[in-house]
Amino acid sequence: DVREALAVMAGGALGSLGRWLVAEWIAAMPWSAGFPYGTLLVNVAGSFGIGVFSELLLEGGLWNPGSGVRALIFAGIFGGFTTFSSFSLQTLALMRSGQVLLAGVNILSSVALCLAAVWVGALAAHWLLGLVK
């Protein structure tokens, strides 16, 4: 649906701006040098926020908005703020449904594969730079 896609885009812009503002604010703190506190704060805050909103806005919650509002909030705002929040919510859903082993597989494979992917991506970039020079 085009309206849902536009809602995701608008929410993504808001979430991304929020992530950048928080990261810049934390990076300006003298105690933040040497550790990615801004990213940690964004991931924890985003996971907390998506947990709150998922309980309040999904079926059986305080309000059950239309799919466009859910797309704006979950895929848009929280997706733009941090995809870690989506990962956390999906892992919680696996645990709640009794699929604890699958939740563990999701945690371990996500961390391991994403770290491997960023490493391979960096290697590929270095290889490409070597070809260009």
N, C-alpha and C positions, 0 to 999 in steps of 0.2 A: 504494500500500500504506500502510495506517494506521501501521504500525510505522516505516516509513521517514520518513513525515511527522513523527512524534513525535521521531525521531532528529534530523532536521533542526532542529526547533524547539529541542530541548535543546542541540544543538551551537551553534545560532545564539545562544542566550543566553550560552553560555560564550565564544564568539568576540566577541560585542558587549561583554561585560564586560571581556574582555582588551584590546580596542581602547580602551575608555574609560580603563582603568587606565594603559595605556602613554601615552596622550595626556595625561592629567592629570599623570603623573610627569614627562614631558618639559616640559610647560608650566610646571611649578614651577621649572625650571632657569633661573637668571638669564640664561644665554646664549641662551635660546630665543626671546626676544621678537623679533617682526618677521618670523618665517619659520615656516611650519607643519612644524617638525621632527618633531613627534609623528606627524602623518599620513604624512610621508615614511618614518619608521622603521617604522610599521605596514605600509605598502604593501610596503616592501622585505622586512621580516621575513615577512610573509604570503606573498609570492611565493617566497621561499626555502623556507619551510616546506611550501607546497603542492608545490613541486618535489621536495623530499626525499620527502614522503609519497607522491606519485604514483609515484615509481620503486620505493619499498619495498612499497607496498600494492596496486598494480595487477597485472594478469596478468603473470606472469613475474618478479615481484619477490620479495622476501623472504617475504611473506605475502599471500595473496589472500583477504581477508575477505569476508563476505557483503555484499550490497547495503545493508543497514541500517547497518553500520559505515562503509562508504564514504560513505553519505549523511550520517552524523553528522560525519565528519571533513571531507569536501570541501565539500559544500553548507552544512553546519551550522557547524562551528567556523571553517573558513577563510572561508566565505561571510559569517559574522557578523563575523569579524575584519577582513576587507577583501575587497570584491568585485574589487579590482584583482588579487588573486592568481588568481582564476578567469580573468579577462581575460588575464593573463600566461600561464597554463597553456594556454589555448585558442590563443593566438597562437603559442606554442612548438609546439603540435601541428600547426598549419598549416605552420610552417617545416620541421618534421621530415618532413612528408609531401610536401615539395617545393613547396608552394604559398606561396612567398616573397612574390609579388606580392599575393596575397590576405591574407597576414599584414600586409603594409604598409598595405593598404586598411583592415584591421581597426584597426590602430594609429591611423592618421590620422583615420578616420571616428569612432572612439570618442572621441578627444580633442576633435575639432572639434564633433561633435554634442552631446557632453555639456556642453562649455563653452557652446555656443549654447543648449542646453536650460536650463541654470541661469540664463543671462542672460534668456531669454524668460520663465522662471518668475518671476524677480525683477520683471520688467516687469509681468507679469500681476498679481502681488501688489500692486504699487504702484497699478495701475489699479483693482483691487478695493477697495483702501483708499480711493482717491479717491471711489468710488461710495458707500462706507459713511459717509464724513464729511460 
